[in-house]
């Protein structure tokens, strides 16, 4: 347990617990540091997360009682602020929230310290509003209601950005978005990646891989089009709202595997020529898992990929990558989010050689134990600064 919380009553807050993805992995690692801490959340789908998380007492908001809320919780986005503010944290003097939506806006008791780990300010009301809620998707007056709701959520997001006493960001990219939207500084603590589950293996690497939870902003269609144009084999592993559209674009040499478990994903990464990552992510767990497998990554030179795939690359190389194509220790970065930009990057990768052990070295700074130490140290510093300023 962190010395900042020794002898104190700690509460953990998370947006919702309905699956086990990167955000829940962060929650799990923090929960291991505080084994007796209860977890507060908007909605919980029992059995959908990890045993480590569900070993804690879990308290939910009034949303839990609404019809089918465990699966259709996103429908209640307009009342998320009211739901998170309804959680009663009385009796706790240290509150740690992990937030990609509204958790950082929770109300804490007077005299309690609140640290919030920010995965991202809500992307669907800020940078990606038009992608999540395209105007043509909603007829009037529903389109007016959607825009008005997003505007109200942005106002609430800014108004409550001062509630945490300290902020941590999961990347420098997110720290910059926090500064831009909330006008606050945030210390960077990279999220934990279970790199021990991945390892380079000997053998042929005969295909490109596109994987993850498919959404329009991830631009999976670029990977399909690039591989069709170059006549390369592409394995597609994942599912999501954009899956049907991607399947419709497929052709010869494009193989869909659907959603795969962790062991199968590790095998796919170990056998891939490269992971194709053409979308912009705030951090991006999958590229780190790929590099831990010795698999280079071809990634858009924006967002978290500059900090993971581009780790150990000189600043001038990263700057050139934003406008062109550059080989970096973790793979290849490209600047133009187009089929041509991606095919150029694939050509650079195919002309190069990568040592799997050297590629894996790019993943090691993101190991779970590195996160545990960095988070505990950041919590201690933030708590000490808060106590001094009181």
C-alpha positions in Angstrom: 0.0 0.0 0.0 1.2 3.5 -0.8 2.4 5.5 2.2 0.0 8.2 1.1 -2.9 6.0 2.0 -1.5 4.0 4.9 -4.1 3.9 7.7 -6.6 5.8 5.6 -10.0 4.8 4.2 -9.5 4.5 0.5 -12.3 4.4 -2.1 -11.9 3.6 -5.8 -14.2 5.1 -8.5 -14.5 3.8 -12.1 -16.9 4.9 -14.9 -18.5 1.5 -15.4 -17.5 -2.1 -15.0 -19.1 -4.0 -17.9 -16.1 -5.7 -19.6 -12.3 -6.1 -19.0 -10.2 -3.9 -21.2 -7.3 -1.5 -20.8 -9.2 0.8 -18.3 -10.2 -2.2 -16.2 -6.6 -3.4 -16.2 -5.5 -0.1 -14.7 -8.3 -0.3 -12.1 -7.2 -3.9 -11.3 -3.6 -2.9 -10.7 -4.6 0.0 -8.4 -7.1 -2.2 -6.6 -4.3 -4.6 -5.8 -2.5 -1.8 -4.0 -5.6 -1.3 -1.9 -7.0 -4.7 -1.2 -9.7 -3.6 1.2 -10.9 -0.5 -0.8 -14.5 -0.6 -2.1 -15.2 0.3 -5.7 -17.9 2.8 -6.8 -19.2 2.8 -10.4 -22.2 3.8 -12.5 -23.0 0.3 -13.6 -21.6 -3.2 -12.9 -22.2 -6.3 -15.0 -21.4 -9.2 -12.7 -18.8 -11.6 -14.0 -17.8 -9.3 -16.9 -14.6 -8.1 -15.3 -11.7 -9.9 -13.5 -11.9 -11.9 -10.2 -9.4 -9.4 -8.7 -11.8 -6.5 -9.3 -14.9 -8.4 -8.2 -13.2 -9.5 -5.0 -13.8 -5.9 -3.8 -17.1 -4.5 -2.6 -18.7 -2.8 -5.6 -21.3 -0.1 -5.1 -23.3 1.2 -8.1 -25.4 4.3 -8.9 -29.2 4.4 -9.5 -28.5 3.6 -13.2 -28.1 0.0 -12.1 -31.8 -0.2 -11.4 -32.8 1.0 -14.9 -34.0 -1.5 -17.5 -31.1 -3.4 -19.2 -28.7 -0.8 -17.9 -25.8 -3.3 -17.7 -25.8 -3.6 -21.5 -27.4 -0.4 -22.7 -25.8 2.0 -20.2 -24.6 4.3 -23.0 -28.2 5.3 -23.7 -28.1 7.1 -20.4 -25.2 9.3 -21.3 -27.2 12.5 -20.7 -27.7 11.6 -17.0 -24.2 10.3 -16.4 -23.2 13.5 -14.5 -26.2 13.2 -12.2 -25.5 9.5 -11.6 -21.8 9.9 -10.8 -22.6 12.8 -8.4 -25.2 10.6 -6.6 -22.5 8.2 -5.3 -22.1 8.5 -1.6 -18.4 8.3 -0.6 -19.0 9.4 3.1 -16.4 7.9 5.4 -13.5 7.9 2.9 -10.6 10.2 3.2 -8.7 9.2 0.0 -10.5 8.8 -3.3 -8.8 7.5 -6.4 -10.8 7.7 -9.7 -9.9 6.2 -13.0 -11.8 8.1 -15.7 -12.4 8.2 -19.4 -15.9 9.7 -19.0 -17.4 11.1 -15.7 -15.6 9.4 -12.8 -13.4 12.3 -12.2 -16.5 14.4 -11.4 -17.5 12.3 -8.4 -18.2 14.4 -5.2 -15.8 13.5 -2.3 -16.4 14.2 1.4 -15.0 17.4 2.9 -11.4 17.0 3.8 -10.9 14.0 1.5 -8.1 13.9 -1.0 -9.0 13.0 -4.6 -6.5 11.8 -7.3 -7.9 11.0 -10.7 -6.1 8.9 -13.3 -7.3 10.2 -16.7 -7.4 7.9 -19.7 -8.9 10.7 -21.8 -11.3 13.6 -21.5 -14.6 12.3 -23.1 -13.6 11.9 -26.7 -17.2 11.7 -28.0 -18.1 15.2 -26.7 -14.8 16.9 -27.6 -12.5 15.8 -30.4 -14.6 13.1 -31.9 -18.1 14.4 -31.5 -18.8 14.3 -35.3 -17.5 10.8 -35.6 -19.6 9.4 -32.8 -22.6 11.5 -33.5 -22.5 12.4 -37.2 -25.2 15.0 -38.0 -26.6 13.0 -40.9 -27.3 10.1 -38.5 -30.0 11.9 -36.6 -33.1 13.5 -38.0 -34.2 16.9 -36.6 -35.2 17.5 -33.8 -33.1 14.6 -32.5 -29.9 16.1 -34.0 -30.6 19.3 -32.1 -31.0 17.3 -28.9 -27.7 15.4 -29.4 -25.8 18.6 -30.1 -27.4 20.3 -27.0 -26.6 17.3 -24.9 -22.9 17.3 -26.0 -22.7 21.0 -25.3 -24.1 20.5 -21.8 -21.7 17.6 -21.1 -18.8 19.7 -22.2 -19.8 22.5 -19.8 -20.2 20.0 -17.0 -16.8 18.4 -17.9 -15.0 21.7 -17.6 -16.9 22.8 -14.5 -16.0 19.6 -12.6 -12.4 19.4 -13.9 -11.2 21.1 -10.7 -12.7 18.5 -8.4 -9.7 16.2 -8.3 -6.9 17.7 -6.3 -4.4 16.1 -8.7 -4.5 14.5 -12.1 -2.5 11.8 -13.7 -2.6 11.2 -17.5 -2.0 8.0 -19.3 0.2 9.6 -22.0 1.8 13.0 -22.9 -0.9 13.2 -25.6 -3.7 13.0 -23.0 -1.9 15.4 -20.7 -1.9 17.9 -23.6 -5.6 17.3 -24.2 -6.2 17.9 -20.4 -4.3 21.1 -20.6 -6.3 22.2 -23.7 -9.8 21.3 -22.5 -9.4 21.8 -18.7 -6.5 24.2 -18.4 -4.8 21.9 -15.8 -1.5 20.2 -15.6 -1.3 16.4 -15.3 1.6 14.1 -14.5 2.1 11.3 -17.0 2.0 7.7 -15.7 1.8 5.2 -18.5 -0.8 2.4 -18.1 0.3 -1.1 -17.3 0.6 -3.7 -20.0 0.9 -7.4 -19.2 4.0 -7.9 -21.4 4.9 -11.1 -19.6 2.2 -12.8 -21.6 4.0 -12.1 -24.9 7.3 -13.2 -26.2 9.1 -13.2 -29.6 9.2 -16.7 -31.3 11.2 -18.1 -34.1 9.4 -18.8 -37.4 8.0 -17.1 -40.4 5.9 -13.9 -40.1 3.6 -14.3 -43.1 0.8 -11.8 -42.6 -0.2 -8.4 -41.5 -2.5 -8.1 -38.5 -5.4 -5.7 -37.8 -6.9 -6.2 -34.4 -8.9 -4.7 -31.5 -12.3 -3.2 -30.9 -13.4 -1.8 -34.3 -14.8 1.8 -34.4 -14.8 4.3 -37.2 -12.0 6.5 -35.8 -9.6 3.5 -35.8 -9.7 3.6 -39.6 -9.5 -0.1 -40.2 -10.6 0.4 -43.8 -7.2 1.8 -44.6 -5.5 -1.4 -43.5 -7.9 -3.5 -45.7 -7.4 -1.2 -48.7 -3.7 -1.1 -48.4 -3.3 -4.9 -48.2 -5.7 -5.3 -51.1 -3.7 -2.8 -53.1 -0.3 -4.5 -52.3 -1.7 -8.0 -52.6 -0.7 -8.8 -49.0 -2.4 -11.2 -46.6 -4.2 -9.5 -43.8 -5.6 -11.3 -40.7 -8.4 -9.3 -38.9 -9.0 -10.2 -35.3 -11.6 -8.3 -33.3 -15.2 -7.1 -33.2 -17.1 -3.9 -32.7 -19.5 -1.4 -34.2 -17.5 -1.0 -37.4 -17.0 -4.8 -38.1 -19.9 -5.1 -40.6 -18.5 -2.3 -42.7 -15.0 -3.7 -42.7 -16.3 -7.1 -43.7 -18.0 -5.6 -46.7 -14.8 -4.0 -47.8 -12.8 -7.3 -47.6 -11.6 -9.3 -50.6 -9.1 -12.1 -51.4 -6.4 -12.4 -48.8 -8.4 -10.7 -46.1 -9.2 -13.2 -43.3 -11.6 -12.3 -40.4 -11.2 -14.3 -37.2 -13.7 -12.5 -35.0 -13.0 -11.8 -31.4 -10.2 -13.9 -30.1 -9.0 -14.7 -26.5 -5.8 -13.6 -25.0 -3.8 -16.7 -25.9 -4.9 -16.6 -29.5 -4.1 -12.9 -29.8 -0.6 -13.6 -28.4 -0.1 -16.3 -31.1 -1.4 -14.0 -33.8 1.0 -11.2 -32.8 3.9 -13.6 -32.6 3.3 -14.7 -36.2 2.6 -11.4 -37.7 4.9 -9.5 -40.1 3.6 -6.3 -38.5 0.6 -4.9 -36.6 -1.3 -2.2 -38.7 -2.5 0.6 -36.5 -3.8 3.4 -38.7 -6.0 5.2 -36.2 -5.2 7.8 -33.6 -5.3 6.5 -30.0 -4.7 8.3 -26.7 -2.3 5.5 -25.7 -2.9 2.2 -27.4 -2.3 -1.1 -25.5 -2.2 -3.3 -28.5 0.9 -1.8 -30.1 2.8 -2.4 -26.8 1.6 -6.0 -26.8 2.7 -6.4 -30.4 6.2 -5.1 -29.6 6.4 -7.4 -26.6 5.9 -10.2 -29.1 8.8 -8.9 -31.2 6.2 -7.8 -33.8 6.9 -4.3 -35.3 4.0 -1.9 -35.6 3.1 0.3 -38.5 1.3 3.2 -36.8 -0.1 6.6 -37.6 2.4 9.2 -36.2 -0.1 10.8 -33.9 -1.3 10.3 -30.3 0.1 7.6 -28.1 1.9 5.8 -30.9 4.6 8.5 -30.9 5.3 7.6 -27.3 5.2 3.8 -27.6 6.2 2.8 -31.1 8.3 5.9 -31.3 10.0 5.3 -28.0 13.8 5.7 -28.2 13.5 7.6 -31.5 15.1 11.0 -31.7 12.7 14.0 -31.6 13.7 15.0 -35.1 12.7 11.6 -36.5 9.3 11.8 -34.8 8.8 15.3 -36.3 9.7 14.0 -39.8 7.3 11.1 -39.3 4.4 13.4 -38.8 4.8 14.6 -42.4 6.2 11.5 -44.0 7.3 7.9 -43.2 10.1 7.0 -40.8 11.5 3.8 -39.4 11.7 3.8 -35.6 12.8 1.2 -33.0 9.2 -0.1 -32.6 8.4 -0.3 -36.3 7.4 2.4 -38.8 5.5 5.7 -38.3 3.6 7.4 -41.1 2.0 10.9 -41.2 -0.7 10.8 -43.9 -3.8 9.0 -42.7 -4.5 7.6 -46.2 -4.1 4.4 -48.1 -1.1 5.8 -49.9 0.5 6.8 -46.6 0.0 3.3 -45.2 1.3 1.5 -48.3 4.4 3.7 -48.2 4.9 2.7 -44.6 4.5 -1.0 -45.5 7.0 -0.7 -48.2 9.5 0.9 -45.8 9.0 -2.0 -43.3 9.4 -4.7 -46.0 12.7 -3.1 -47.1 14.0 -3.1 -43.5 14.9 -5.8 -41.0 13.9 -5.8 -37.3 15.5 -7.7 -34.4 12.6 -9.1 -32.4 14.5 -8.6 -29.1 15.1 -5.0 -29.9 11.5 -4.4 -30.8 10.5 -6.0 -27.5 12.8 -3.5 -25.7 10.3 -0.8 -26.7 7.6 -2.5 -24.6 9.5 -3.1 -21.4 9.0 0.4 -19.9 5.3 -0.2 -19.9 5.3 -3.4 -17.8 2.9 -3.8 -14.9 5.5 -3.5 -12.2 6.7 -0.2 -13.7 3.2 1.1 -13.5 2.8 0.0 -9.9 5.9 1.8 -8.8 5.2 5.0 -10.8 1.6 5.2 -9.6 2.4 4.7 -6.0 5.1 7.4 -6.2 2.8 9.8 -8.0 0.1 9.3 -5.4 2.5 9.9 -2.6 3.8 13.1 -4.2 0.4 14.5 -4.9 -0.9 13.7 -1.5 2.1 15.3 0.2 1.6 18.5 -2.0 -2.1 18.6 -1.1 -1.4 18.3 2.6 1.3 21.0 2.5 -1.1 23.4 0.6 -4.0 22.9 3.0 
